[in-house]
Amino acid sequence: HGGRDPSRDYSVLHNGTNVNLGKWCHNQRQKKNRKQLSQACIDVLDSVDFTWGGSPETAWKEYFELVKTYKAANNGNDPPQHYSVQVHGKTMNIGTWCRTQRYRKNSQKLSQRRIN
């Protein structure tokens, strides 16, 4: 598979049913992160070089760096809510990410380490 994921809207016909493969791949990663995917499933996916992606911490840092870059280029302003950037063929909505971080901070669900 070479490290390239299908886009989130990529579908295939399987046994007469339209299957959204991109969403399915995303769901497998979510299940693994939540420890809801059996070792047998993980082994099968590993056998075809399935790309698991980075940890939630890695994703957080990636979004944080994108926001820092946006703010540096835009006089310190936050990105609009629906502002997205393309990174390695992946759409990253940094505006929504910022909104989510503010919500998490206000509801005391964001760690002090990330606030500082």
N, C-alpha and C positions, 0 to 999 in steps of 0.2 A: 504494500500500500504506500510505502515510501514517505510516510509522515504527512501526507495530504489528506485532510478530512473532507468528506462531502459537505457541501454547503447545507445550512439548516433546512433548506427547502428542497433538497435533492430526494426524489422519490424513485422507486423501482417497482416493477410489477413482479410479485412473488406469489405463486400458487393462485393466480387470479385476483390477488388483492394488491392494491396500491399501498406500498410501505414507504414512509418517510425515513429514509436511511440516515440522513443528517440528524434528525431529532432522536432517532434510536441510538446513534453513537453518543450523543450528548447525555441521554438518559442512562446509558451504561456507566459513563463516568460518574454521574451523580450517585448512582446506586453504589458504586465502589467507594466513593468518598464517604458515604453514609454507612458503610459496612453492611449493605443490603444485597451484595452480589456474591454468590457462592464462589468458592475457590475453583470449582470445576469450570464455571463460566469465565473467570479470570484467566485460567489456564488456556482455554480454547481461544479466547481473544488474543492472549499473548502469542499463541502459536501462529497467528496470522499478522504479527507485528502491529497489533492495534495500538494507536497512539493514545496514551492515557492523559497526557497533558501535565501541566504543572500543578502544584499544590494550591490550595486557596490563598496561602500567604504569597506565593509567587504571583498569582493573578492580582492580588491587592496591590502589590508593589508596582506591577506593570501599569495598572490604572493610575496609581498615584504619580508615577513618572510622566504619564501622558497629560495629567492635569497640570503638573508643574510646567511642562513645556507649553501648554495652551496659555496658562496665566502669564508666563514670561513674554509670550508673543502678543498678548492682549492687555497690556497695562495692568496686570494683576486682577483682571476681571475673571469671574467664574464662567465656565462655558454655559450656554443656554441649555435648558433641560433636555432637549432632543438632539444635542450636538453629538455627532459620531465621527470617528476616524477609522480608516482602514489600516490594519496592521497585519502584515503577512497574509492577506486575503481574508482577514477576520474583521467584522464590524464590531467596534467597541464604542458603546454609547457612554461617553464620559460625563455627559450632562446628567443622565439618570444615575450614574454611579455617585456623583457628587451629592445629589438629592438623597440617595440612600445613606450615605455617610453622615449627612446632617441629621437625618431621622434617627439613625443608630446612636449618634452622640446625644441628641435631645432625650432619647428614651433610655439613656445610660446602658446601651448595649455595645458601645464602641470602646475598646480597651484604651486605657490611659496612655499606653505606649503609642498607639496610633494617633491620639489627639495631640500629643507633644510632637 
